C-alpha cells in the first residue's frame, strides 16, 4: 500500500464522519482529501490579531491549539465546497 492510499484511508473516514461533510460536484476523493488537509493546516496555523499594548497597537500572530472551525469553513468555501450533501 502506498502512502497516498494510506492517507486517503485515514482521512476520508474522518471527513465522512463529520456532521454534514463538505462536498463539491465533480471533485475526486484524493482532491477532497488534499483540500481538507490544506484547510486544516490553514485553520491551525494561528491567527493575526491587533491588540492594544502599552506602546500602542500591535499585530500579533497568536497560536491556536485547536482547529479554528470558522477559518476551516471559510477555506473550504473558497475552494468551492458546500456543507451538506450535493444532489
C-alpha positions as CSV (number, residue, x, y, z in Angstrom):
1,X,0.0,0.0,0.0
2,X,1.4,3.4,-0.9
3,X,1.5,6.4,1.3
4,X,-1.2,8.3,-0.6
5,X,-3.6,5.3,-0.3
6,X,-2.9,5.1,3.4
7,X,-3.6,8.8,3.9
8,X,-6.9,8.5,1.9
9,X,-7.9,5.6,4.1
10,X,-7.2,7.6,7.3
11,X,-8.6,11.0,6.3
12,X,-11.7,10.1,4.3
13,X,-13.4,8.4,7.3
14,X,-12.7,11.4,9.4
15,X,-14.1,13.7,6.8
16,X,-17.1,11.4,6.2
17,X,-17.6,11.2,10.0
18,X,-18.2,15.0,10.3
19,X,-21.8,16.0,10.9
20,X,-22.5,17.2,7.4
21,X,-19.3,16.9,5.5
22,X,-18.0,19.1,2.7
23,X,-18.9,18.3,-0.8
24,X,-18.5,19.6,-4.3
25,X,-19.7,18.1,-7.6
26,X,-17.0,16.6,-9.7
27,X,-14.3,16.6,-7.1
28,X,-12.4,13.3,-6.7
29,X,-11.7,11.8,-3.3
30,X,-7.9,12.5,-3.5
31,X,-8.7,16.2,-4.3
32,X,-11.2,16.3,-1.4
33,X,-8.5,14.9,1.0
34,X,-5.9,17.3,-0.3
35,X,-8.2,20.3,0.1
36,X,-9.3,19.2,3.5
37,X,-5.7,18.8,4.7
38,X,-4.7,22.2,3.3
39,X,-7.7,23.9,5.1
40,X,-6.9,22.1,8.3
41,X,-3.3,23.4,8.2
42,X,-4.7,26.9,7.5
43,X,-7.1,26.7,10.4
44,X,-4.4,25.5,12.8
45,X,-1.7,27.9,11.7
46,X,-2.7,30.7,14.0
47,X,-4.4,34.0,13.6
48,X,-3.4,37.6,13.3
49,X,-4.9,39.9,15.9
50,X,-4.4,43.5,16.6
51,X,-4.1,44.2,20.3
52,X,-3.6,47.3,22.3
53,X,-0.3,47.4,24.0
54,X,1.5,49.9,26.3
55,X,3.3,51.3,23.3
56,X,0.2,51.5,21.0
57,X,-1.4,49.0,18.7
58,X,0.5,45.8,17.8
59,X,-0.3,43.0,15.4
60,X,0.3,39.6,16.9
61,X,0.3,36.1,15.5
62,X,-1.5,34.1,18.1
63,X,-1.1,30.3,18.0
64,X,-4.1,28.1,18.2
65,X,-4.1,24.8,19.9
66,X,-7.2,23.5,18.3
67,X,-8.6,23.9,14.8
68,X,-10.5,27.2,14.1
69,X,-13.8,25.9,12.7
70,X,-14.6,29.3,11.1
71,X,-11.3,29.5,9.3
72,X,-11.6,25.9,8.1
73,X,-15.1,26.6,6.8
74,X,-14.1,29.8,5.0
75,X,-11.1,27.9,3.4
76,X,-13.4,25.1,2.1
77,X,-16.0,27.6,0.8
78,X,-13.2,29.5,-1.0
79,X,-12.4,26.2,-2.8
80,X,-16.0,25.8,-3.9
81,X,-17.2,23.3,-1.4
82,X,-20.5,23.5,0.5
83,X,-21.5,21.9,3.7
84,X,-24.0,19.1,3.4
85,X,-24.9,16.7,0.6
86,X,-24.8,17.7,-3.1
87,X,-27.7,16.3,-5.1
